[in-house]
Amino acid sequence: MFAEILASLGQNTSIVMDVADEYIRQGSTPVGERIASEVVRSYSDLPVMEPVQRGAEAVLLRHRDRQDY
Protein backbone atom coordinates (compact mmCIF):
# COMPACT_ATOMS: atom_id res chain seq x y z
CA MET A 1 0.00 0.00 0.00
CA PHE A 2 2.79 2.44 0.91
CA ALA A 3 4.48 1.79 -2.44
CA GLU A 4 1.23 2.63 -4.25
CA ILE A 5 0.81 5.86 -2.30
CA LEU A 6 4.42 6.81 -2.98
CA ALA A 7 4.05 6.10 -6.70
CA SER A 8 0.86 8.16 -6.86
CA LEU A 9 2.46 11.03 -4.98
CA GLY A 10 5.46 10.89 -7.30
CA GLN A 11 3.22 10.96 -10.39
CA ASN A 12 1.12 13.83 -9.09
CA THR A 13 4.19 15.80 -8.11
CA SER A 14 5.67 15.20 -11.54
CA ILE A 15 2.56 16.76 -13.08
CA VAL A 16 2.86 19.74 -10.73
CA MET A 17 6.50 20.16 -11.74
CA ASP A 18 5.54 20.07 -15.42
CA VAL A 19 3.15 22.92 -14.65
CA ALA A 20 5.90 24.83 -12.82
CA ASP A 21 8.27 24.35 -15.74
CA GLU A 22 5.64 25.60 -18.17
CA TYR A 23 4.99 28.70 -16.08
CA ILE A 24 8.70 29.47 -16.23
CA ARG A 25 8.83 28.86 -20.00
CA GLN A 26 5.88 31.18 -20.53
CA GLY A 27 7.53 33.97 -18.56
CA SER A 28 5.71 33.61 -15.25
CA THR A 29 8.96 32.89 -13.47
CA PRO A 30 7.90 33.81 -9.91
CA VAL A 31 4.93 31.43 -10.08
CA GLY A 32 6.97 28.54 -11.48
CA GLU A 33 9.80 29.06 -9.02
CA ARG A 34 7.38 29.22 -6.11
CA ILE A 35 5.77 25.91 -7.09
CA ALA A 36 9.15 24.19 -7.47
CA SER A 37 10.45 25.68 -4.22
CA GLU A 38 7.40 24.42 -2.33
CA VAL A 39 7.98 20.90 -3.63
CA VAL A 40 11.62 21.03 -2.53
CA ARG A 41 10.66 22.26 0.93
CA SER A 42 7.68 19.96 1.34
CA TYR A 43 9.70 16.80 0.80
CA SER A 44 13.00 17.78 2.40
CA ASP A 45 12.40 15.54 5.41
CA LEU A 46 11.17 12.48 3.50
CA PRO A 47 14.10 10.44 2.16
CA VAL A 48 11.77 8.33 0.02
CA MET A 49 10.80 11.47 -1.90
CA GLU A 50 14.36 12.34 -2.92
CA PRO A 51 13.69 11.64 -6.64
CA VAL A 52 10.77 14.07 -6.62
CA GLN A 53 12.82 16.65 -4.76
CA ARG A 54 15.68 16.29 -7.25
CA GLY A 55 13.20 16.82 -10.08
CA ALA A 56 11.98 20.04 -8.51
CA GLU A 57 15.54 21.22 -8.01
CA ALA A 58 16.28 20.42 -11.66
CA VAL A 59 13.45 22.73 -12.77
CA LEU A 60 14.95 25.54 -10.72
CA LEU A 61 18.46 24.86 -12.02
CA ARG A 62 17.34 24.72 -15.66
CA HIS A 63 15.76 28.13 -15.29
CA ARG A 64 18.76 29.60 -13.51
CA ASP A 65 21.04 28.33 -16.26
CA ARG A 66 18.86 30.02 -18.88
CA GLN A 67 18.94 33.31 -17.02
CA ASP A 68 22.73 33.33 -16.82
CA TYR A 69 23.08 33.63 -20.61
FIKE-683027 format. One record per residue: residue in one letter; x, y, z of N, C-alpha, C, O, CB in turn. Coordinates in Angstrom, 1 decimal. Glycine has a CB too. Example, Ala and Ser with C-alpha at 12.3 -4.5 7.8 and 13.67 -1.06 7.14 Angstrom:
// residues 2
{vexlo->A	nx->13.2	ny->-5.7	nz->7.8	cax->12.3	cay->-4.5	caz->7.8	cx->13.2	cy->-3.3	cz->7.8	ox->14.2	oy->-3.3	oz->8.5	cbx->11.3	cby->-4.5	cbz->9.0}
{vexlo->S	nx->12.8	ny->-2.2	nz->7.1	cax->13.7	cay->-1.1	caz->7.1	cx->12.9	cy->0.0	cz->7.9	ox->13.4	oy->1.1	oz->8.0	cbx->14.1	cby->-0.6	cbz->5.7}
//
This chain:
// residues 69
{vexlo->M	nx->0.8	ny->-1.2	nz->0.0	cax->0.0	cay->0.0	caz->0.0	cx->0.9	cy->1.3	cz->0.0	ox->0.6	oy->2.2	oz->-0.8	cbx->-0.9	cby->0.0	cbz->1.2}
{vexlo->F	nx->1.9	ny->1.3	nz->0.8	cax->2.8	cay->2.4	caz->0.9	cx->3.4	cy->2.7	cz->-0.4	ox->3.6	oy->3.8	oz->-0.9	cbx->3.9	cby->2.2	cbz->2.0}
{vexlo->A	nx->3.9	ny->1.6	nz->-1.1	cax->4.5	cay->1.8	caz->-2.4	cx->3.5	cy->2.4	cz->-3.4	ox->3.9	oy->3.2	oz->-4.3	cbx->5.0	cby->0.4	cbz->-3.0}
{vexlo->E	nx->2.2	ny->2.1	nz->-3.4	cax->1.2	cay->2.6	caz->-4.2	cx->1.0	cy->4.1	cz->-4.0	ox->0.9	oy->4.9	oz->-4.9	cbx->-0.1	cby->1.9	cbz->-4.1}
{vexlo->I	nx->1.0	ny->4.5	nz->-2.7	cax->0.8	cay->5.9	caz->-2.3	cx->2.0	cy->6.7	cz->-2.8	ox->1.9	oy->7.8	oz->-3.3	cbx->0.6	cby->6.0	cbz->-0.8}
{vexlo->L	nx->3.2	ny->6.1	nz->-2.6	cax->4.4	cay->6.8	caz->-3.0	cx->4.4	cy->7.0	cz->-4.5	ox->4.8	oy->8.1	oz->-5.0	cbx->5.6	cby->6.0	cbz->-2.5}
{vexlo->A	nx->4.1	ny->6.0	nz->-5.2	cax->4.1	cay->6.1	caz->-6.7	cx->3.0	cy->7.2	cz->-7.1	ox->3.3	oy->8.0	oz->-8.0	cbx->3.7	cby->4.7	cbz->-7.3}
{vexlo->S	nx->1.9	ny->7.2	nz->-6.5	cax->0.9	cay->8.2	caz->-6.9	cx->1.3	cy->9.6	cz->-6.5	ox->1.1	oy->10.5	oz->-7.3	cbx->-0.4	cby->7.8	cbz->-6.1}
{vexlo->L	nx->1.9	ny->9.7	nz->-5.4	cax->2.5	cay->11.0	caz->-5.0	cx->3.5	cy->11.5	cz->-5.9	ox->3.6	oy->12.7	oz->-6.3	cbx->3.0	cby->11.0	cbz->-3.5}
{vexlo->G	nx->4.4	ny->10.6	nz->-6.3	cax->5.5	cay->10.9	caz->-7.3	cx->4.9	cy->11.3	cz->-8.6	ox->5.4	oy->12.3	oz->-9.2	cbx->6.4	cby->9.7	cbz->-7.5}
{vexlo->Q	nx->3.9	ny->10.6	nz->-9.1	cax->3.2	cay->11.0	caz->-10.4	cx->2.5	cy->12.3	cz->-10.3	ox->2.7	oy->13.1	oz->-11.2	cbx->2.2	cby->9.9	cbz->-10.8}
{vexlo->N	nx->1.8	ny->12.6	nz->-9.2	cax->1.1	cay->13.8	caz->-9.1	cx->2.1	cy->15.0	cz->-9.0	ox->1.9	oy->16.1	oz->-9.5	cbx->0.2	cby->13.8	cbz->-7.9}
{vexlo->T	nx->3.2	ny->14.8	nz->-8.3	cax->4.2	cay->15.8	caz->-8.1	cx->4.9	cy->16.1	cz->-9.4	ox->5.2	oy->17.2	oz->-9.7	cbx->5.2	cby->15.4	cbz->-7.1}
{vexlo->S	nx->5.1	ny->15.0	nz->-10.2	cax->5.7	cay->15.2	caz->-11.5	cx->4.8	cy->16.1	cz->-12.4	ox->5.3	oy->16.9	oz->-13.2	cbx->5.9	cby->13.8	cbz->-12.2}
{vexlo->I	nx->3.5	ny->15.9	nz->-12.3	cax->2.6	cay->16.8	caz->-13.1	cx->2.7	cy->18.2	cz->-12.6	ox->2.7	oy->19.1	oz->-13.4	cbx->1.1	cby->16.2	cbz->-12.9}
{vexlo->V	nx->2.7	ny->18.4	nz->-11.3	cax->2.9	cay->19.7	caz->-10.7	cx->4.2	cy->20.4	cz->-11.2	ox->4.2	oy->21.6	oz->-11.5	cbx->2.8	cby->19.7	cbz->-9.2}
{vexlo->M	nx->5.2	ny->19.6	nz->-11.3	cax->6.5	cay->20.2	caz->-11.7	cx->6.5	cy->20.5	cz->-13.2	ox->7.1	oy->21.4	oz->-13.7	cbx->7.6	cby->19.2	cbz->-11.4}
{vexlo->D	nx->5.7	ny->19.7	nz->-14.0	cax->5.5	cay->20.1	caz->-15.4	cx->4.8	cy->21.4	cz->-15.5	ox->5.2	oy->22.2	oz->-16.4	cbx->4.7	cby->19.0	cbz->-16.2}
{vexlo->V	nx->3.9	ny->21.6	nz->-14.7	cax->3.1	cay->22.9	caz->-14.6	cx->4.1	cy->24.1	cz->-14.3	ox->4.1	oy->25.1	oz->-14.9	cbx->2.0	cby->22.9	cbz->-13.7}
{vexlo->A	nx->4.9	ny->23.8	nz->-13.2	cax->5.9	cay->24.8	caz->-12.8	cx->6.9	cy->25.2	cz->-14.0	ox->7.2	oy->26.3	oz->-14.2	cbx->6.7	cby->24.3	cbz->-11.6}
{vexlo->D	nx->7.3	ny->24.1	nz->-14.6	cax->8.3	cay->24.3	caz->-15.7	cx->7.6	cy->25.2	cz->-16.9	ox->8.2	oy->26.0	oz->-17.5	cbx->8.8	cby->23.0	cbz->-16.3}
{vexlo->E	nx->6.4	ny->24.9	nz->-17.1	cax->5.6	cay->25.6	caz->-18.2	cx->5.4	cy->27.1	cz->-17.8	ox->5.5	oy->27.9	oz->-18.6	cbx->4.3	cby->24.9	cbz->-18.5}
{vexlo->Y	nx->5.1	ny->27.3	nz->-16.5	cax->5.0	cay->28.7	caz->-16.1	cx->6.3	cy->29.5	cz->-16.4	ox->6.3	oy->30.6	oz->-16.9	cbx->4.6	cby->28.8	cbz->-14.6}
{vexlo->I	nx->7.4	ny->28.8	nz->-16.0	cax->8.7	cay->29.5	caz->-16.2	cx->8.9	cy->29.7	cz->-17.7	ox->9.4	oy->30.8	oz->-18.1	cbx->9.8	cby->28.6	cbz->-15.6}
{vexlo->R	nx->8.6	ny->28.7	nz->-18.5	cax->8.8	cay->28.9	caz->-20.0	cx->8.0	cy->30.0	cz->-20.6	ox->8.4	oy->30.6	oz->-21.5	cbx->8.5	cby->27.6	cbz->-20.7}
{vexlo->Q	nx->6.8	ny->30.2	nz->-20.0	cax->5.9	cay->31.2	caz->-20.5	cx->6.1	cy->32.6	cz->-20.0	ox->5.4	oy->33.5	oz->-20.3	cbx->4.5	cby->30.8	cbz->-20.2}
{vexlo->G	nx->7.2	ny->32.7	nz->-19.1	cax->7.5	cay->34.0	caz->-18.6	cx->7.0	cy->34.3	cz->-17.2	ox->7.3	oy->35.4	oz->-16.7	cbx->7.1	cby->35.0	cbz->-19.5}
{vexlo->S	nx->6.2	ny->33.4	nz->-16.6	cax->5.7	cay->33.6	caz->-15.3	cx->6.7	cy->33.0	cz->-14.3	ox->6.3	oy->32.1	oz->-13.5	cbx->4.3	cby->33.0	cbz->-15.1}
{vexlo->T	nx->7.9	ny->33.5	nz->-14.3	cax->9.0	cay->32.9	caz->-13.5	cx->8.7	cy->32.8	cz->-12.0	ox->8.9	oy->31.8	oz->-11.4	cbx->10.2	cby->33.7	cbz->-13.7}
{vexlo->P	nx->8.2	ny->33.9	nz->-11.4	cax->7.9	cay->33.8	caz->-9.9	cx->6.9	cy->32.7	cz->-9.5	ox->7.1	oy->32.0	oz->-8.5	cbx->7.3	cby->35.1	cbz->-9.4}
{vexlo->V	nx->5.9	ny->32.5	nz->-10.4	cax->4.9	cay->31.4	caz->-10.1	cx->5.6	cy->30.1	cz->-10.2	ox->5.4	oy->29.2	oz->-9.3	cbx->3.7	cby->31.5	cbz->-11.0}
{vexlo->G	nx->6.3	ny->29.8	nz->-11.3	cax->7.0	cay->28.5	caz->-11.5	cx->8.0	cy->28.3	cz->-10.4	ox->8.1	oy->27.1	oz->-9.9	cbx->7.6	cby->28.5	cbz->-12.8}
{vexlo->E	nx->8.8	ny->29.3	nz->-10.1	cax->9.8	cay->29.1	caz->-9.0	cx->9.2	cy->28.8	cz->-7.7	ox->9.7	oy->28.0	oz->-6.9	cbx->10.7	cby->30.3	cbz->-8.9}
{vexlo->R	nx->8.1	ny->29.4	nz->-7.4	cax->7.4	cay->29.2	caz->-6.1	cx->6.9	cy->27.8	cz->-6.0	ox->7.0	oy->27.1	oz->-5.0	cbx->6.2	cby->30.2	cbz->-6.0}
{vexlo->I	nx->6.3	ny->27.3	nz->-7.1	cax->5.8	cay->25.9	caz->-7.1	cx->6.9	cy->24.9	cz->-6.9	ox->6.8	oy->24.1	oz->-6.0	cbx->5.1	cby->25.6	cbz->-8.4}
{vexlo->A	nx->8.0	ny->25.1	nz->-7.6	cax->9.1	cay->24.2	caz->-7.5	cx->9.8	cy->24.3	cz->-6.1	ox->10.1	oy->23.3	oz->-5.5	cbx->10.2	cby->24.5	cbz->-8.5}
{vexlo->S	nx->9.9	ny->25.5	nz->-5.6	cax->10.5	cay->25.7	caz->-4.2	cx->9.6	cy->25.0	cz->-3.2	ox->10.1	oy->24.4	oz->-2.2	cbx->10.6	cby->27.2	cbz->-3.9}
{vexlo->E	nx->8.3	ny->25.1	nz->-3.3	cax->7.4	cay->24.4	caz->-2.3	cx->7.6	cy->22.9	cz->-2.4	ox->7.6	oy->22.3	oz->-1.3	cbx->5.9	cby->24.8	cbz->-2.6}
{vexlo->V	nx->7.8	ny->22.3	nz->-3.5	cax->8.0	cay->20.9	caz->-3.6	cx->9.3	cy->20.5	cz->-2.9	ox->9.3	oy->19.6	oz->-2.2	cbx->8.0	cby->20.4	cbz->-5.1}
{vexlo->V	nx->10.3	ny->21.3	nz->-3.2	cax->11.6	cay->21.0	caz->-2.5	cx->11.5	cy->21.1	cz->-1.0	ox->11.9	oy->20.2	oz->-0.3	cbx->12.7	cby->22.0	cbz->-3.0}
{vexlo->R	nx->10.8	ny->22.1	nz->-0.5	cax->10.7	cay->22.3	caz->0.9	cx->9.7	cy->21.2	cz->1.5	ox->10.0	oy->20.7	oz->2.6	cbx->10.1	cby->23.6	cbz->1.3}
{vexlo->S	nx->8.7	ny->20.9	nz->0.8	cax->7.7	cay->20.0	caz->1.3	cx->8.2	cy->18.6	cz->1.6	ox->7.8	oy->17.9	oz->2.5	cbx->6.5	cby->19.9	cbz->0.4}
{vexlo->Y	nx->9.2	ny->18.2	nz->0.7	cax->9.7	cay->16.8	caz->0.8	cx->11.1	cy->16.7	cz->1.4	ox->11.7	oy->15.7	oz->1.3	cbx->9.7	cby->16.2	cbz->-0.5}
{vexlo->S	nx->11.6	ny->17.8	nz->1.9	cax->13.0	cay->17.8	caz->2.4	cx->13.2	cy->16.8	cz->3.5	ox->14.4	oy->16.4	oz->3.7	cbx->13.4	cby->19.2	cbz->2.8}
{vexlo->D	nx->12.2	ny->16.5	nz->4.3	cax->12.4	cay->15.5	caz->5.4	cx->11.9	cy->14.1	cz->5.1	ox->11.9	oy->13.3	oz->6.0	cbx->11.7	cby->16.1	cbz->6.6}
{vexlo->L	nx->11.6	ny->13.8	nz->3.9	cax->11.2	cay->12.5	caz->3.5	cx->12.2	cy->11.8	cz->2.5	ox->12.1	oy->12.1	oz->1.3	cbx->9.8	cby->12.5	cbz->2.9}
{vexlo->P	nx->13.1	ny->11.0	nz->3.0	cax->14.1	cay->10.4	caz->2.2	cx->13.5	cy->9.7	cz->1.0	ox->14.1	oy->9.7	oz->-0.1	cbx->15.0	cby->9.5	cbz->3.0}
{vexlo->V	nx->12.4	ny->9.1	nz->1.1	cax->11.8	cay->8.3	caz->0.0	cx->11.3	cy->9.2	cz->-1.1	ox->11.1	oy->8.8	oz->-2.2	cbx->10.6	cby->7.5	cbz->0.5}
{vexlo->M	nx->11.2	ny->10.5	nz->-0.9	cax->10.8	cay->11.5	caz->-1.9	cx->12.0	cy->12.2	cz->-2.6	ox->11.8	oy->13.2	oz->-3.3	cbx->9.8	cby->12.5	cbz->-1.3}
{vexlo->E	nx->13.2	ny->11.7	nz->-2.3	cax->14.4	cay->12.3	caz->-2.9	cx->14.3	cy->12.5	cz->-4.4	ox->14.6	oy->13.5	oz->-5.0	cbx->15.6	cby->11.5	cbz->-2.6}
{vexlo->P	nx->13.8	ny->11.5	nz->-5.2	cax->13.7	cay->11.6	caz->-6.6	cx->12.8	cy->12.8	cz->-7.0	ox->13.1	oy->13.5	oz->-8.0	cbx->13.2	cby->10.4	cbz->-7.3}
{vexlo->V	nx->11.7	ny->13.0	nz->-6.3	cax->10.8	cay->14.1	caz->-6.6	cx->11.4	cy->15.4	cz->-6.3	ox->11.3	oy->16.4	oz->-7.0	cbx->9.5	cby->13.9	cbz->-5.8}
{vexlo->Q	nx->12.1	ny->15.4	nz->-5.2	cax->12.8	cay->16.6	caz->-4.8	cx->13.9	cy->17.0	cz->-5.8	ox->14.1	oy->18.2	oz->-6.1	cbx->13.4	cby->16.5	cbz->-3.4}
{vexlo->R	nx->14.6	ny->16.0	nz->-6.2	cax->15.7	cay->16.3	caz->-7.2	cx->15.1	cy->16.8	cz->-8.5	ox->15.6	oy->17.7	oz->-9.2	cbx->16.5	cby->15.0	cbz->-7.5}
{vexlo->G	nx->13.9	ny->16.3	nz->-8.9	cax->13.2	cay->16.8	caz->-10.1	cx->12.8	cy->18.3	cz->-9.9	ox->13.0	oy->19.1	oz->-10.9	cbx->12.0	cby->16.0	cbz->-10.4}
{vexlo->A	nx->12.3	ny->18.7	nz->-8.8	cax->12.0	cay->20.0	caz->-8.5	cx->13.2	cy->20.9	cz->-8.6	ox->13.2	oy->22.0	oz->-9.1	cbx->11.3	cby->20.2	cbz->-7.2}
{vexlo->E	nx->14.3	ny->20.4	nz->-8.0	cax->15.5	cay->21.2	caz->-8.0	cx->16.0	cy->21.4	cz->-9.4	ox->16.6	oy->22.4	oz->-9.8	cbx->16.6	cby->20.5	cbz->-7.1}
{vexlo->A	nx->15.9	ny->20.4	nz->-10.3	cax->16.3	cay->20.4	caz->-11.7	cx->15.5	cy->21.5	cz->-12.4	ox->16.1	oy->22.2	oz->-13.2	cbx->16.1	cby->19.1	cbz->-12.4}
{vexlo->V	nx->14.2	ny->21.7	nz->-12.1	cax->13.5	cay->22.7	caz->-12.8	cx->14.0	cy->24.1	cz->-12.4	ox->14.2	oy->24.9	oz->-13.3	cbx->12.0	cby->22.7	cbz->-12.3}
{vexlo->L	nx->14.4	ny->24.3	nz->-11.2	cax->14.9	cay->25.5	caz->-10.7	cx->16.3	cy->25.8	cz->-11.4	ox->16.6	oy->26.9	oz->-11.8	cbx->15.1	cby->25.6	cbz->-9.2}
{vexlo->L	nx->17.1	ny->24.7	nz->-11.4	cax->18.5	cay->24.9	caz->-12.0	cx->18.4	cy->25.1	cz->-13.5	ox->19.2	oy->25.9	oz->-14.0	cbx->19.3	cby->23.6	cbz->-11.8}
{vexlo->R	nx->17.5	ny->24.5	nz->-14.2	cax->17.3	cay->24.7	caz->-15.7	cx->17.0	cy->26.2	cz->-15.9	ox->17.6	oy->26.8	oz->-16.8	cbx->16.2	cby->23.8	cbz->-16.3}
{vexlo->H	nx->16.1	ny->26.7	nz->-15.1	cax->15.8	cay->28.1	caz->-15.3	cx->16.9	cy->29.0	cz->-15.0	ox->17.2	oy->30.0	oz->-15.7	cbx->14.6	cby->28.5	cbz->-14.4}
{vexlo->R	nx->17.6	ny->28.7	nz->-13.9	cax->18.8	cay->29.6	caz->-13.5	cx->19.8	cy->29.6	cz->-14.6	ox->20.4	oy->30.6	oz->-14.9	cbx->19.4	cby->29.1	cbz->-12.2}
{vexlo->D	nx->20.1	ny->28.4	nz->-15.2	cax->21.0	cay->28.3	caz->-16.3	cx->20.6	cy->29.2	cz->-17.5	ox->21.5	oy->29.8	oz->-18.1	cbx->21.2	cby->26.9	cbz->-16.7}
{vexlo->R	nx->19.3	ny->29.2	nz->-17.8	cax->18.9	cay->30.0	caz->-18.9	cx->19.0	cy->31.5	cz->-18.6	ox->19.3	oy->32.3	oz->-19.5	cbx->17.4	cby->29.7	cbz->-19.2}
{vexlo->Q	nx->18.8	ny->31.9	nz->-17.4	cax->18.9	cay->33.3	caz->-17.0	cx->20.4	cy->33.8	cz->-17.1	ox->20.6	oy->35.0	oz->-17.3	cbx->18.4	cby->33.5	cbz->-15.6}
{vexlo->D	nx->21.3	ny->32.9	nz->-16.9	cax->22.7	cay->33.3	caz->-16.8	cx->23.3	cy->33.7	cz->-18.2	ox->24.3	oy->34.4	oz->-18.3	cbx->23.6	cby->32.2	cbz->-16.3}
{vexlo->Y	nx->22.6	ny->33.3	nz->-19.3	cax->23.1	cay->33.6	caz->-20.6	cx->22.4	cy->34.8	cz->-21.3	ox->22.7	oy->35.1	oz->-22.4	cbx->23.0	cby->32.4	cbz->-21.5}
//
